[in-house]
Amino acid sequence: MNKFISKLKYILIPVIVGGIVGFIISNFIDYDNLNKPFLSPPKIAFPIVWTILYILMGISYGILSEKKLLDSKSKFIYYLQLGINALWSIFFFVFKWRLFSFIWILLLDIVVLIMIIDFYKKDKTAGLIQIPYLIWILFASYLNLGVYILNK
């Protein structure tokens, strides 16, 4: 049982961070009132996709931790991207800083790419598991820019 709880914490940390951010922004989400770019998914897609991505983050980090492959650089990059990710939602929904949010998400794109490369060098599976995350935030970057342009 202890081993299960030990492994579960890797998944719970990003899921809890995402849940806290979701709670903070819940009264500020104006997605239905925005002009959205082509291919914008329905609002219900976001919590589903993000939950899956947070679980994958935790699995990836857990793989490296269990194999004793984490170093201070990998930990820093992982928690940095998690923090940048969390702040993006607050900037975009709470403060409505759409252009700043776009610049911020570009930073997230770069840090996640660095994380994937770092994780991949240590364990291919840990790196590859993060590819859906990168694809999603690149798509989110497009959506963010589209929302900014269409709602000026």
Backbone torsions as a table, in degrees:
resi	resn	phi	psi	omega
1	MET	NA	-40.4	178.9
2	ASN	-59.7	-39.9	-179.9
3	LYS	-65.1	-38.6	177.9
4	PHE	-63.3	-46.8	179.7
5	ILE	-64.4	-39.2	177.8
6	SER	-59.2	-43.6	180.0
7	LYS	-74.7	-33.2	-179.6
8	LEU	-64.0	-31.3	-178.3
9	LYS	-61.4	-31.4	179.2
10	TYR	-63.0	-36.5	179.0
11	ILE	-80.4	-39.4	-176.0
12	LEU	-65.0	-35.3	-176.9
13	ILE	-59.4	-56.2	179.2
14	PRO	-66.5	-34.2	178.9
15	VAL	-64.8	-41.7	178.9
16	ILE	-66.7	-42.7	176.9
17	VAL	-58.3	-47.2	178.3
18	GLY	-61.3	-39.3	178.7
19	GLY	-65.7	-41.3	178.3
20	ILE	-63.4	-45.4	178.5
21	VAL	-62.9	-43.0	177.4
22	GLY	-58.1	-40.3	177.6
23	PHE	-65.3	-44.4	-178.9
24	ILE	-61.5	-42.5	-174.2
25	ILE	-89.3	-8.4	-170.6
26	SER	-54.3	-37.3	-179.5
27	ASN	-84.3	-1.9	-176.4
28	PHE	-112.2	-5.8	-176.1
29	ILE	-69.7	120.5	-178.4
30	ASP	-117.2	26.4	-174.0
31	TYR	-54.5	-41.9	-177.7
32	ASP	-68.1	-22.3	-177.1
33	ASN	-94.8	-2.1	-176.9
34	LEU	-91.4	148.2	166.0
35	ASN	-76.4	126.0	-173.8
36	LYS	-116.6	149.3	178.9
37	PRO	-73.6	166.5	176.4
38	PHE	-53.2	140.8	179.1
39	LEU	78.9	9.7	178.2
40	SER	-64.0	126.9	-179.7
41	PRO	-76.2	162.8	174.7
42	PRO	-65.5	154.5	-176.7
43	LYS	-55.2	-35.2	-177.2
44	ILE	-64.0	-23.6	-178.4
45	ALA	-66.4	-32.3	-172.6
46	PHE	-63.7	-51.0	179.7
47	PRO	-65.2	-31.1	178.7
48	ILE	-68.0	-50.9	-178.8
49	VAL	-63.0	-45.3	-177.7
50	TRP	-65.2	-36.5	177.2
51	THR	-61.8	-44.7	178.2
52	ILE	-61.6	-44.3	-178.6
53	LEU	-66.0	-38.8	177.2
54	TYR	-64.6	-39.1	176.8
55	ILE	-63.1	-44.0	178.3
56	LEU	-63.1	-38.2	175.5
57	MET	-57.2	-48.4	-178.3
58	GLY	-64.3	-39.9	178.5
59	ILE	-63.0	-46.2	-179.3
60	SER	-60.1	-48.0	178.9
61	TYR	-63.5	-40.7	179.1
62	GLY	-62.7	-39.0	177.2
63	ILE	-58.0	-47.8	-178.9
64	LEU	-66.3	-39.4	-179.1
65	SER	-66.4	-46.6	-178.9
66	GLU	-62.4	-32.4	179.7
67	LYS	-89.5	4.6	179.6
68	LYS	59.0	40.3	-178.8
69	LEU	-105.0	-1.5	-179.6
70	LEU	-80.2	134.5	171.6
71	ASP	-122.5	178.8	-175.7
72	SER	-63.7	-33.5	178.4
73	LYS	-64.4	-47.4	-179.2
74	SER	-63.4	-42.0	178.2
75	LYS	-63.0	-43.7	179.9
76	PHE	-61.0	-48.4	-179.4
77	ILE	-61.1	-43.5	-178.6
78	TYR	-61.1	-50.4	-178.0
79	TYR	-73.4	-27.9	174.8
80	LEU	-64.2	-47.5	-179.6
81	GLN	-65.5	-35.2	178.4
82	LEU	-64.3	-41.5	178.3
83	GLY	-67.6	-44.5	177.8
84	ILE	-61.0	-42.5	178.6
85	ASN	-58.6	-49.0	-177.7
86	ALA	-62.5	-42.7	-178.0
87	LEU	-68.1	-31.0	179.6
88	TRP	-56.0	-47.3	-178.1
89	SER	-60.2	-38.8	179.7
90	ILE	-68.4	-45.6	178.3
91	PHE	-60.5	-43.5	-174.7
92	PHE	-73.9	-47.2	-173.3
93	PHE	-94.0	-42.8	-176.8
94	VAL	-76.7	-52.5	-176.0
95	PHE	-88.9	-14.6	-179.9
96	LYS	61.5	31.1	178.3
97	TRP	-85.4	77.3	-171.4
98	ARG	-67.4	-44.3	179.6
99	LEU	-69.4	-45.5	177.0
100	PHE	-59.0	-40.4	179.0
101	SER	-61.4	-37.2	177.9
102	PHE	-64.4	-45.1	177.7
103	ILE	-62.3	-41.0	-179.7
104	TRP	-63.9	-40.6	-178.9
105	ILE	-71.3	-27.3	173.3
106	LEU	-64.6	-37.9	173.9
107	LEU	-60.8	-44.0	177.9
108	LEU	-60.0	-44.0	178.2
109	ASP	-54.2	-46.1	-177.9
110	ILE	-66.3	-46.5	-178.0
111	VAL	-65.3	-38.7	178.1
112	VAL	-66.4	-39.5	176.7
113	LEU	-62.1	-42.9	176.6
114	ILE	-60.8	-42.5	178.7
115	MET	-61.9	-44.7	-179.7
116	ILE	-60.1	-45.7	179.9
117	ILE	-62.2	-45.4	179.8
118	ASP	-61.6	-48.0	-179.6
119	PHE	-64.2	-42.1	-178.0
120	TYR	-61.1	-39.2	178.7
121	LYS	-62.7	-29.4	-178.6
122	LYS	-88.7	-39.4	-179.0
123	ASP	-157.3	116.9	-175.2
124	LYS	-55.3	-45.2	-178.5
125	THR	-61.2	-44.1	-179.8
126	ALA	-60.0	-36.8	178.0
127	GLY	-74.4	-45.7	-176.7
128	LEU	-65.5	-31.6	179.2
129	ILE	-60.3	-21.9	-177.6
130	GLN	-88.7	-6.0	-179.7
131	ILE	-59.4	-43.6	177.1
132	PRO	-59.2	-35.2	177.1
133	TYR	-61.6	-47.6	179.4
134	LEU	-62.2	-44.1	179.4
135	ILE	-60.5	-43.9	-178.5
136	TRP	-64.7	-43.6	-178.2
137	ILE	-73.8	-26.5	172.0
138	LEU	-65.9	-41.5	175.5
139	PHE	-64.2	-41.8	177.4
140	ALA	-63.0	-32.7	176.9
141	SER	-63.3	-44.9	176.0
142	TYR	-59.2	-46.7	179.8
143	LEU	-62.0	-43.5	-179.8
144	ASN	-59.8	-48.0	179.1
145	LEU	-62.6	-42.7	178.7
146	GLY	-61.2	-43.8	178.3
147	VAL	-62.7	-42.0	178.6
148	TYR	-59.8	-50.7	-176.7
149	ILE	-64.8	-43.1	-174.5
150	LEU	-79.3	-10.4	-176.0
151	ASN	-124.4	22.9	179.5
152	LYS	-64.0	NA	NA
